[in-house]
């Protein structure tokens, strides 16, 4: 499916896709870039997405896992503007 970018860089995600992934008004979307394949990947941050991440770091120290992901260049950058991100930055600074 092809969509057109607006003058200010906005993209409209077609209604069928928004419905399929449970996206509603003001749904946050994580933007990831795969420079090897030259692709932009959009992941809607919905309740289902959050629940799919549950248990991902089971048995590990969550902060250690997030710091390790940050060192690998993944994950924590999407949480910079959240309350959790603020707490994690405060903890890792101490």
C-alpha positions as CSV (number, residue, x, y, z in Angstrom):
1,X,0.0,0.0,0.0
2,X,1.3,3.4,-0.9
3,X,0.5,6.6,1.1
4,X,1.6,10.2,0.4
5,X,3.6,12.3,2.9
6,X,2.1,15.7,3.7
7,X,4.2,18.9,3.5
8,X,5.1,18.7,7.2
9,X,6.2,15.1,7.0
10,X,2.9,13.6,8.3
11,X,1.7,10.2,7.0
12,X,-1.9,9.0,7.1
13,X,-2.2,5.3,8.0
14,X,-5.2,3.8,6.2
15,X,-8.2,3.0,8.3
16,X,-8.1,-0.7,7.6
17,X,-4.5,-0.9,9.0
18,X,-5.4,1.2,12.0
19,X,-8.3,-1.1,12.8
20,X,-6.3,-4.2,12.3
21,X,-3.7,-3.1,14.8
22,X,-6.1,-1.4,17.3
23,X,-4.8,2.1,16.7
24,X,-7.0,4.9,17.9
25,X,-6.6,8.6,18.2
26,X,-3.3,9.6,20.0
27,X,-1.9,6.1,19.8
28,X,1.9,6.3,20.2
29,X,3.9,4.7,17.4
30,X,7.5,3.5,17.8
31,X,9.6,4.4,14.7
32,X,12.6,2.2,13.9
33,X,15.0,2.4,11.0
34,X,16.7,-0.6,9.4
35,X,19.6,1.0,7.6
36,X,20.7,-2.3,6.0
37,X,17.4,-2.9,4.2
38,X,16.5,0.8,4.0
39,X,13.2,0.3,5.7
40,X,11.2,2.3,8.3
41,X,9.3,0.1,10.7
42,X,6.3,1.5,12.6
43,X,5.1,-0.3,15.7
44,X,1.9,0.9,17.4
45,X,2.3,1.0,21.2
46,X,-1.1,-0.5,22.2
47,X,-2.1,-2.6,25.2
48,X,-1.6,-5.7,23.1
49,X,2.0,-4.7,22.3
50,X,2.7,-3.9,26.0
51,X,1.3,-7.3,27.0
52,X,3.4,-9.1,24.4
53,X,6.5,-7.7,26.1
54,X,5.5,-9.0,29.6
55,X,7.9,-11.6,30.9
56,X,10.5,-10.6,28.3
57,X,13.1,-9.9,31.0
58,X,11.9,-12.4,33.5
59,X,14.7,-13.5,35.9
60,X,16.9,-10.5,34.9
61,X,17.4,-7.2,36.5
62,X,15.2,-4.9,34.4
63,X,17.5,-2.0,34.6
64,X,20.5,-4.1,33.6
65,X,18.5,-5.4,30.6
66,X,17.5,-1.9,29.5
67,X,21.1,-0.6,29.8
68,X,22.3,-3.6,27.8
69,X,19.7,-2.9,25.1
70,X,20.8,0.7,25.1
71,X,24.4,-0.3,24.6
72,X,23.2,-2.5,21.6
73,X,21.3,0.5,20.3
74,X,17.8,-0.7,20.9
75,X,14.8,-0.2,23.2
76,X,15.3,2.6,25.7
77,X,15.2,5.5,23.2
78,X,11.5,5.0,22.9
79,X,11.0,5.6,26.6
80,X,12.7,8.9,26.9
81,X,9.5,11.0,27.2
82,X,7.7,8.7,29.6
83,X,7.5,8.6,33.4
84,X,9.2,5.2,33.3
85,X,12.0,6.6,31.2
86,X,12.5,9.4,33.7
87,X,12.8,7.0,36.6
88,X,15.2,4.7,34.6
89,X,17.4,7.7,33.7
90,X,17.4,8.8,37.4
91,X,18.3,5.3,38.6
92,X,21.1,4.8,36.0
93,X,22.6,8.2,36.8
94,X,23.0,7.3,40.5
